[in-house]
Amino acid sequence: MAVRKGDLLQGTLDLLVLNVLGAGPNHGYGIATRLHQLSDDVLHVEEGSLYPALYRMEEQGLIEAEWRPTENNRTAKFYALTRKGRRTAQAERDGWRRLSGAVGRVLRALEQGA
């Protein structure tokens, strides 16, 4: 099954961004690139989705941002997790694992004729 534009479940983007930032501060383009790489080129996060999510998470106190130079000597806004963001990332991971496990159990049971 091909993944279509918009297939990323609402709320999943926040989960993914928070967990990418768990590895260390990054700028928007770096976050999008990392998600693309880690998903084996399946996830393509558009700027129109990523930056509003980053601004929202910053307003919620989950991440903080500062302007600094990139590896290309350009200035970019780097985002980093706050303490609240780390707790939220863990809670979101736990919730995702619980949800995806439940969906997997339902699909397996239905495939076996339950």
TORDOZA-183394 format. One record per atom (N, C-alpha, C): chain; x, y, z; atom name; residue in one letter. Coordinates in steps of 0.1 Angstrom, whole numbers. Layout:
REM TORDOZA-183394
[site 'A', [X, Y, Z], 'CA', 'a']
...
This chain:
REM TORDOZA-183394
[site 'A', [8, -12, 0], 'N', 'm']
[site 'A', [0, 0, 0], 'CA', 'm']
[site 'A', [9, 12, 0], 'C', 'm']
[site 'A', [6, 21, -9], 'N', 'a']
[site 'A', [14, 34, -9], 'CA', 'a']
[site 'A', [9, 43, 1], 'C', 'a']
[site 'A', [18, 51, 7], 'N', 'v']
[site 'A', [15, 61, 17], 'CA', 'v']
[site 'A', [12, 74, 9], 'C', 'v']
[site 'A', [0, 79, 11], 'N', 'r']
[site 'A', [-5, 91, 4], 'CA', 'r']
[site 'A', [-2, 103, 13], 'C', 'r']
[site 'A', [-1, 115, 6], 'N', 'k']
[site 'A', [0, 127, 13], 'CA', 'k']
[site 'A', [-11, 129, 23], 'C', 'k']
[site 'A', [-8, 132, 35], 'N', 'g']
[site 'A', [-18, 134, 45], 'CA', 'g']
[site 'A', [-21, 121, 53], 'C', 'g']
[site 'A', [-13, 111, 51], 'N', 'd']
[site 'A', [-16, 98, 58], 'CA', 'd']
[site 'A', [-10, 99, 72], 'C', 'd']
[site 'A', [-2, 108, 75], 'N', 'l']
[site 'A', [4, 109, 89], 'CA', 'l']
[site 'A', [-7, 113, 98], 'C', 'l']
[site 'A', [-10, 104, 108], 'N', 'l']
[site 'A', [-21, 107, 117], 'CA', 'l']
[site 'A', [-19, 120, 125], 'C', 'l']
[site 'A', [-30, 126, 127], 'N', 'q']
[site 'A', [-30, 139, 135], 'CA', 'q']
[site 'A', [-24, 135, 149], 'C', 'q']
[site 'A', [-14, 143, 153], 'N', 'g']
[site 'A', [-7, 141, 166], 'CA', 'g']
[site 'A', [5, 133, 164], 'C', 'g']
[site 'A', [7, 126, 153], 'N', 't']
[site 'A', [18, 117, 151], 'CA', 't']
[site 'A', [31, 126, 148], 'C', 't']
[site 'A', [28, 137, 141], 'N', 'l']
[site 'A', [39, 146, 138], 'CA', 'l']
[site 'A', [46, 151, 151], 'C', 'l']
[site 'A', [38, 155, 160], 'N', 'd']
[site 'A', [44, 160, 173], 'CA', 'd']
[site 'A', [52, 149, 180], 'C', 'd']
[site 'A', [47, 137, 180], 'N', 'l']
[site 'A', [54, 125, 186], 'CA', 'l']
[site 'A', [68, 124, 179], 'C', 'l']
[site 'A', [68, 124, 165], 'N', 'l']
[site 'A', [80, 122, 158], 'CA', 'l']
[site 'A', [90, 133, 160], 'C', 'l']
[site 'A', [85, 146, 160], 'N', 'v']
[site 'A', [94, 157, 161], 'CA', 'v']
[site 'A', [100, 157, 175], 'C', 'v']
[site 'A', [92, 155, 185], 'N', 'l']
[site 'A', [97, 155, 199], 'CA', 'l']
[site 'A', [108, 144, 201], 'C', 'l']
[site 'A', [106, 133, 194], 'N', 'n']
[site 'A', [116, 122, 196], 'CA', 'n']
[site 'A', [128, 124, 187], 'C', 'n']
[site 'A', [127, 131, 176], 'N', 'v']
[site 'A', [139, 135, 168], 'CA', 'v']
[site 'A', [147, 144, 177], 'C', 'v']
[site 'A', [140, 154, 183], 'N', 'l']
[site 'A', [148, 164, 191], 'CA', 'l']
[site 'A', [153, 157, 204], 'C', 'l']
[site 'A', [149, 146, 208], 'N', 'g']
[site 'A', [154, 139, 219], 'CA', 'g']
[site 'A', [169, 135, 217], 'C', 'g']
[site 'A', [173, 134, 204], 'N', 'a']
[site 'A', [187, 131, 201], 'CA', 'a']
[site 'A', [196, 144, 201], 'C', 'a']
[site 'A', [189, 155, 202], 'N', 'g']
[site 'A', [197, 168, 203], 'CA', 'g']
[site 'A', [190, 179, 195], 'C', 'g']
[site 'A', [194, 191, 197], 'N', 'p']
[site 'A', [188, 203, 190], 'CA', 'p']
[site 'A', [190, 201, 175], 'C', 'p']
[site 'A', [180, 207, 168], 'N', 'n']
[site 'A', [181, 206, 153], 'CA', 'n']
[site 'A', [172, 217, 148], 'C', 'n']
[site 'A', [174, 221, 135], 'N', 'h']
[site 'A', [166, 231, 129], 'CA', 'h']
[site 'A', [155, 224, 120], 'C', 'h']
[site 'A', [146, 232, 116], 'N', 'g']
[site 'A', [134, 226, 109], 'CA', 'g']
[site 'A', [138, 217, 97], 'C', 'g']
[site 'A', [147, 222, 88], 'N', 'y']
[site 'A', [151, 214, 77], 'CA', 'y']
[site 'A', [158, 201, 82], 'C', 'y']
[site 'A', [166, 202, 92], 'N', 'g']
[site 'A', [172, 190, 97], 'CA', 'g']
[site 'A', [163, 180, 103], 'C', 'g']
[site 'A', [152, 185, 110], 'N', 'i']
[site 'A', [142, 176, 115], 'CA', 'i']
[site 'A', [135, 169, 104], 'C', 'i']
[site 'A', [131, 176, 94], 'N', 'a']
[site 'A', [124, 170, 82], 'CA', 'a']
[site 'A', [132, 160, 75], 'C', 'a']
[site 'A', [145, 163, 73], 'N', 't']
[site 'A', [154, 154, 67], 'CA', 't']
[site 'A', [156, 141, 75], 'C', 't']
[site 'A', [158, 143, 88], 'N', 'r']
[site 'A', [160, 131, 97], 'CA', 'r']
[site 'A', [148, 122, 96], 'C', 'r']
[site 'A', [136, 128, 97], 'N', 'l']
[site 'A', [124, 119, 96], 'CA', 'l']
[site 'A', [123, 112, 83], 'C', 'l']
[site 'A', [127, 119, 72], 'N', 'h']
[site 'A', [127, 113, 59], 'CA', 'h']
[site 'A', [137, 101, 58], 'C', 'h']
[site 'A', [148, 103, 64], 'N', 'q']
[site 'A', [159, 93, 64], 'CA', 'q']
[site 'A', [154, 81, 73], 'C', 'q']
[site 'A', [150, 84, 85], 'N', 'l']
[site 'A', [147, 73, 94], 'CA', 'l']
[site 'A', [134, 65, 89], 'C', 'l']
[site 'A', [126, 71, 81], 'N', 's']
[site 'A', [114, 64, 76], 'CA', 's']
[site 'A', [117, 57, 63], 'C', 's']
[site 'A', [129, 56, 59], 'N', 'd']
[site 'A', [133, 49, 46], 'CA', 'd']
[site 'A', [125, 56, 35], 'C', 'd']
[site 'A', [126, 70, 35], 'N', 'd']
[site 'A', [120, 78, 25], 'CA', 'd']
[site 'A', [105, 77, 23], 'C', 'd']
[site 'A', [98, 73, 34], 'N', 'v']
[site 'A', [83, 72, 33], 'CA', 'v']
[site 'A', [77, 85, 38], 'C', 'v']
[site 'A', [82, 91, 49], 'N', 'l']
[site 'A', [76, 103, 54], 'CA', 'l']
[site 'A', [83, 115, 48], 'C', 'l']
[site 'A', [74, 124, 42], 'N', 'h']
[site 'A', [79, 137, 37], 'CA', 'h']
[site 'A', [71, 147, 44], 'C', 'h']
[site 'A', [77, 154, 54], 'N', 'v']
[site 'A', [71, 164, 62], 'CA', 'v']
[site 'A', [72, 177, 55], 'C', 'v']
[site 'A', [61, 183, 51], 'N', 'e']
[site 'A', [61, 196, 44], 'CA', 'e']
[site 'A', [63, 207, 54], 'C', 'e']
[site 'A', [69, 218, 49], 'N', 'e']
[site 'A', [71, 230, 58], 'CA', 'e']
[site 'A', [58, 235, 63], 'C', 'e']
[site 'A', [47, 234, 55], 'N', 'g']
[site 'A', [34, 239, 59], 'CA', 'g']
[site 'A', [28, 231, 71], 'C', 'g']
[site 'A', [33, 220, 73], 'N', 's']
[site 'A', [29, 212, 85], 'CA', 's']
[site 'A', [39, 213, 96], 'C', 's']
[site 'A', [52, 212, 93], 'N', 'l']
[site 'A', [63, 212, 103], 'CA', 'l']
[site 'A', [63, 225, 111], 'C', 'l']
[site 'A', [64, 236, 105], 'N', 'y']
[site 'A', [67, 249, 112], 'CA', 'y']
[site 'A', [55, 253, 121], 'C', 'y']
[site 'A', [42, 251, 117], 'N', 'p']
[site 'A', [31, 254, 126], 'CA', 'p']
[site 'A', [32, 244, 138], 'C', 'p']
[site 'A', [36, 232, 136], 'N', 'a']
[site 'A', [37, 222, 147], 'CA', 'a']
[site 'A', [49, 227, 157], 'C', 'a']
[site 'A', [60, 231, 151], 'N', 'l']
[site 'A', [71, 236, 159], 'CA', 'l']
[site 'A', [67, 249, 168], 'C', 'l']
[site 'A', [60, 258, 161], 'N', 'y']
[site 'A', [55, 270, 168], 'CA', 'y']
[site 'A', [45, 266, 179], 'C', 'y']
[site 'A', [36, 257, 177], 'N', 'r']
[site 'A', [27, 252, 187], 'CA', 'r']
[site 'A', [34, 246, 198], 'C', 'r']
[site 'A', [43, 237, 196], 'N', 'm']
[site 'A', [51, 230, 206], 'CA', 'm']
[site 'A', [59, 240, 214], 'C', 'm']
[site 'A', [64, 250, 208], 'N', 'e']
[site 'A', [71, 261, 215], 'CA', 'e']
[site 'A', [62, 268, 225], 'C', 'e']
[site 'A', [50, 272, 220], 'N', 'e']
[site 'A', [40, 279, 228], 'CA', 'e']
[site 'A', [36, 270, 240], 'C', 'e']
[site 'A', [36, 257, 238], 'N', 'q']
[site 'A', [32, 248, 249], 'CA', 'q']
[site 'A', [43, 245, 259], 'C', 'q']
[site 'A', [55, 250, 256], 'N', 'g']
[site 'A', [66, 248, 265], 'CA', 'g']
[site 'A', [73, 235, 263], 'C', 'g']
[site 'A', [70, 228, 252], 'N', 'l']
[site 'A', [76, 215, 250], 'CA', 'l']
[site 'A', [90, 216, 244], 'C', 'l']
[site 'A', [92, 227, 236], 'N', 'i']
[site 'A', [105, 229, 230], 'CA', 'i']
[site 'A', [109, 244, 232], 'C', 'i']
[site 'A', [122, 247, 231], 'N', 'e']
[site 'A', [126, 261, 231], 'CA', 'e']
[site 'A', [135, 263, 218], 'C', 'e']
[site 'A', [136, 275, 214], 'N', 'a']
[site 'A', [143, 278, 202], 'CA', 'a']
[site 'A', [154, 289, 204], 'C', 'a']
[site 'A', [164, 288, 196], 'N', 'e']
[site 'A', [174, 299, 195], 'CA', 'e']
[site 'A', [180, 299, 182], 'C', 'e']
[site 'A', [184, 311, 177], 'N', 'w']
[site 'A', [190, 313, 164], 'CA', 'w']
[site 'A', [205, 311, 166], 'C', 'w']
[site 'A', [211, 303, 157], 'N', 'r']
[site 'A', [225, 300, 157], 'CA', 'r']
[site 'A', [230, 295, 143], 'C', 'r']
[site 'A', [243, 295, 141], 'N', 'p']
[site 'A', [247, 291, 127], 'CA', 'p']
[site 'A', [246, 276, 125], 'C', 'p']
[site 'A', [243, 273, 113], 'N', 't']
[site 'A', [243, 259, 109], 'CA', 't']
[site 'A', [257, 254, 104], 'C', 't']
[site 'A', [257, 241, 100], 'N', 'e']
[site 'A', [270, 236, 95], 'CA', 'e']
[site 'A', [274, 243, 82], 'C', 'e']
[site 'A', [265, 249, 75], 'N', 'n']
[site 'A', [267, 256, 63], 'CA', 'n']
[site 'A', [270, 271, 65], 'C', 'n']
[site 'A', [271, 275, 78], 'N', 'n']
[site 'A', [274, 289, 82], 'CA', 'n']
[site 'A', [263, 298, 79], 'C', 'n']
[site 'A', [251, 293, 78], 'N', 'r']
[site 'A', [239, 301, 77], 'CA', 'r']
[site 'A', [232, 302, 91], 'C', 'r']
[site 'A', [224, 311, 93], 'N', 't']
[site 'A', [217, 312, 106], 'CA', 't']
[site 'A', [203, 305, 105], 'C', 't']
[site 'A', [200, 297, 115], 'N', 'a']
[site 'A', [188, 290, 115], 'CA', 'a']
[site 'A', [183, 289, 129], 'C', 'a']
[site 'A', [170, 287, 131], 'N', 'k']
[site 'A', [164, 286, 144], 'CA', 'k']
[site 'A', [165, 271, 148], 'C', 'k']
[site 'A', [172, 268, 158], 'N', 'f']
[site 'A', [174, 255, 164], 'CA', 'f']
[site 'A', [164, 252, 175], 'C', 'f']
[site 'A', [158, 241, 175], 'N', 'y']
[site 'A', [148, 237, 185], 'CA', 'y']
[site 'A', [154, 226, 194], 'C', 'y']
[site 'A', [151, 227, 207], 'N', 'a']
[site 'A', [156, 217, 216], 'CA', 'a']
[site 'A', [144, 214, 226], 'C', 'a']
[site 'A', [144, 202, 231], 'N', 'l']
[site 'A', [134, 198, 241], 'CA', 'l']
[site 'A', [136, 205, 254], 'C', 'l']
[site 'A', [125, 208, 260], 'N', 't']
[site 'A', [126, 213, 274], 'CA', 't']
[site 'A', [123, 201, 283], 'C', 't']
[site 'A', [124, 203, 296], 'N', 'r']
[site 'A', [121, 191, 305], 'CA', 'r']
[site 'A', [107, 186, 303], 'C', 'r']
[site 'A', [98, 195, 302], 'N', 'k']
[site 'A', [84, 192, 299], 'CA', 'k']
[site 'A', [83, 184, 286], 'C', 'k']
[site 'A', [90, 188, 276], 'N', 'g']
[site 'A', [91, 182, 263], 'CA', 'g']
[site 'A', [96, 167, 264], 'C', 'g']
[site 'A', [106, 165, 272], 'N', 'r']
[site 'A', [111, 152, 274], 'CA', 'r']
[site 'A', [101, 142, 280], 'C', 'r']
[site 'A', [94, 148, 290], 'N', 'r']
[site 'A', [83, 140, 297], 'CA', 'r']
[site 'A', [72, 137, 287], 'C', 'r']
[site 'A', [68, 146, 279], 'N', 't']
[site 'A', [58, 145, 269], 'CA', 't']
[site 'A', [62, 135, 258], 'C', 't']
[site 'A', [75, 136, 254], 'N', 'a']
[site 'A', [79, 126, 244], 'CA', 'a']
[site 'A', [78, 112, 249], 'C', 'a']
[site 'A', [82, 110, 261], 'N', 'q']
[site 'A', [81, 96, 267], 'CA', 'q']
[site 'A', [67, 91, 268], 'C', 'q']
[site 'A', [58, 100, 272], 'N', 'a']
[site 'A', [44, 97, 273], 'CA', 'a']
[site 'A', [38, 94, 260], 'C', 'a']
[site 'A', [42, 102, 250], 'N', 'e']
[site 'A', [37, 100, 236], 'CA', 'e']
[site 'A', [42, 87, 230], 'C', 'e']
[site 'A', [54, 83, 233], 'N', 'r']
[site 'A', [60, 71, 228], 'CA', 'r']
[site 'A', [52, 59, 234], 'C', 'r']
[site 'A', [50, 60, 247], 'N', 'd']
[site 'A', [43, 49, 254], 'CA', 'd']
[site 'A', [29, 47, 249], 'C', 'd']
[site 'A', [22, 59, 246], 'N', 'g']
[site 'A', [9, 58, 241], 'CA', 'g']
[site 'A', [8, 53, 227], 'C', 'g']
[site 'A', [18, 56, 219], 'N', 'w']
[site 'A', [19, 51, 205], 'CA', 'w']
[site 'A', [21, 36, 205], 'C', 'w']
[site 'A', [30, 32, 213], 'N', 'r']
[site 'A', [33, 17, 214], 'CA', 'r']
[site 'A', [20, 9, 218], 'C', 'r']
[site 'A', [13, 15, 228], 'N', 'r']
[site 'A', [1, 8, 232], 'CA', 'r']
[site 'A', [-10, 8, 221], 'C', 'r']
[site 'A', [-11, 19, 214], 'N', 'l']
[site 'A', [-21, 20, 203], 'CA', 'l']
[site 'A', [-17, 11, 192], 'C', 'l']
[site 'A', [-5, 12, 187], 'N', 's']
[site 'A', [0, 4, 176], 'CA', 's']
[site 'A', [-1, -11, 179], 'C', 's']
[site 'A', [2, -14, 191], 'N', 'g']
[site 'A', [1, -28, 195], 'CA', 'g']
[site 'A', [-13, -33, 195], 'C', 'g']
[site 'A', [-23, -25, 199], 'N', 'a']
[site 'A', [-37, -29, 199], 'CA', 'a']
[site 'A', [-42, -30, 185], 'C', 'a']
[site 'A', [-38, -21, 176], 'N', 'v']
[site 'A', [-42, -22, 162], 'CA', 'v']
[site 'A', [-36, -34, 156], 'C', 'v']
[site 'A', [-24, -37, 158], 'N', 'g']
[site 'A', [-18, -50, 153], 'CA', 'g']
[site 'A', [-25, -62, 158], 'C', 'g']
[site 'A', [-29, -62, 171], 'N', 'r']
[site 'A', [-36, -74, 176], 'CA', 'r']
[site 'A', [-50, -76, 169], 'C', 'r']
[site 'A', [-57, -65, 167], 'N', 'v']
[site 'A', [-70, -65, 160], 'CA', 'v']
[site 'A', [-68, -70, 146], 'C', 'v']
[site 'A', [-58, -65, 139], 'N', 'l']
[site 'A', [-56, -69, 125], 'CA', 'l']
[site 'A', [-52, -84, 124], 'C', 'l']
[site 'A', [-43, -89, 133], 'N', 'r']
[site 'A', [-40, -103, 133], 'CA', 'r']
[site 'A', [-52, -112, 136], 'C', 'r']
[site 'A', [-60, -108, 146], 'N', 'a']
[site 'A', [-71, -116, 150], 'CA', 'a']
[site 'A', [-81, -117, 138], 'C', 'a']
[site 'A', [-83, -106, 131], 'N', 'l']
[site 'A', [-92, -106, 120], 'CA', 'l']
[site 'A', [-87, -114, 108], 'C', 'l']
[site 'A', [-74, -114, 106], 'N', 'e']
[site 'A', [-68, -122, 95], 'CA', 'e']
[site 'A', [-69, -137, 99], 'C', 'e']
[site 'A', [-70, -140, 112], 'N', 'q']
[site 'A', [-71, -154, 116], 'CA', 'q']
[site 'A', [-85, -158, 117], 'C', 'q']
[site 'A', [-94, -150, 113], 'N', 'g']
[site 'A', [-109, -153, 113], 'CA', 'g']
[site 'A', [-116, -151, 126], 'C', 'g']
[site 'A', [-111, -143, 134], 'N', 'a']
[site 'A', [-118, -141, 147], 'CA', 'a']
[site 'A', [-131, -134, 146], 'C', 'a']
